[in-house]
Amino acid sequence: MSQSLGVGVALGLPVVGAALVALAGKRPNVREAVTGLTGLATFVAVAALYPAVVAGRLPELQLVEAMLPGVPLMFRVEPLGMLYALVAAGLWPVTSAYAAGYLREHHEQNQTRFFVCFALSIFAALGIAFAGNLATLFLFYEVLTLATFPLVTHHQTPEAQRAGRVYLGILMGTSVCFLLLAIAFTYYAAGTLDFVPGGILRGHVATSSLPLLLALFVYGCGKAALMPLHRWLPNAMVAPTPVSALLHAVAVVKAGVFAILKIVVYVFGLDLLRDTGASDWLMFMASVTILLASLIAFKQDNLKARLAYSTISQLAYIVLGAAMVTPDAILGGGLHIATHAVGKITLFFCAGAIIVTAHKTEVSQLDGLGKKMPITMAAFLIGSLSIIGLPPTGGSWSKWLLALGAAEQSPVLVGVLMLSSLLGIGYLLPIPLRAFFFDPPASPAREHGHGHGHDHDHGHAQDHEHGEAHPLMLVPLSLTAVGCLLLFFYSQHVVALLRPLVTP
């Protein structure tokens, strides 16, 4: 199979899968089987491109001169896009299995629409990953927002619809007002929108304009949830937990930070930003976001809300890596896309299992839960260690590389990273510790937490107080927890894949 055909197959499979899921809607078992098989096939198609990228070739597919002169709809698979595509395609089958278990146990409505939109979201994520120029990136960036909107508003409650309005308003507003403006300016100045190693702006844009252009790009990528444009993300917690997993780990937020990293490397170029200091302000904003979001996470009793603010903090690590523009920082930021994805999806899987099985949504309700759900809480512990950045988990390597990059820039940035990890210990580790070492509350009455991370309980006939979650939920969360550990031992392969980003 030619490489360009391989790119087309990887992009086409989720669309075909979405159509087949829609056709199989009346038969849940067939629908879920189609989703799972499409996910596996997509991952195989994406993984098939990996050897070519590692060998230094860039598989590409050019479709139509759609947008501007010399700006085709083009896909080119470079190392950073390869990593993001592997993360998105690799976590899709796992999330599909989990979602099937969750939606059935929770008796959710509109399950077919859910799986169709999920497949289209992965299609959009792969389009972003493989985008060969800024115009293609922008197009798929918008598709991702629209494909995930029905997932955020899934419950159709006033709360969900309000969250959907915030989601659409911030994400579409920032991309049209800021990102599109930045792309137009880049085309006007450089005459091209292609992603080129070393960047396309040197000699075309006045040094004084670079910080502003970078700001338009960064805040145009609203999905990165950099403060003050982060509100949509905690709001989106009204969605079912598999959607939270998709938003926080797989597609949406990773699309934002991936786009920022890609633009820094291939539009600005590391040398240009380093020579001009145009990204210094971004180091400050990323640091503020890392610490503020960590502090807010500390105060959240609602489990999903706590995880949401943790995500905002962790994403800012990747933005900080991009802003520091040292080789270690760029590699650390890229690796953090993968390690955070696997760690955070584990935590959300566990949160969903707790909501559906034990009917608990607040951290303060989890005392003694480790005796009933030991596998779930052990997985939560492993995911937490990876997010904090402690061995033996993958997150320790991405944080280590980011710390090396920070050490080259400023001791203050090293302090920010260390303080954030301490805060992470403070808001994540008490959750498994309470579950394993505290006594359960005496009263048998079931409590239902409230708050903007609440998953609506649709009146269950049966109560699952007796133990672990449904196997369709338990197996995926166990697999991703193992993934956190495997990344500790195999991170060097990710770094080797990303090495061409920083070696001219």
Helices and strands as residue ranges (DSSP letters): H 3-23, H 28-47, H 50-54, E 60-62, E 74-76, H 79-105, H 111-130, H 134-152, H 158-174, I 175-179, H 180-190, G 207-209, H 210-220, G 222-224, H 232-235, G 236-238, H 241-245, I 246-250, H 252-263, I 264-268, H 270-276, H 280-299, H 303-324, H 327-358, G 363-365, H 369-372, H 374-388, H 395-409, H 411-428, H 430-437, H 471-498, G 499-501
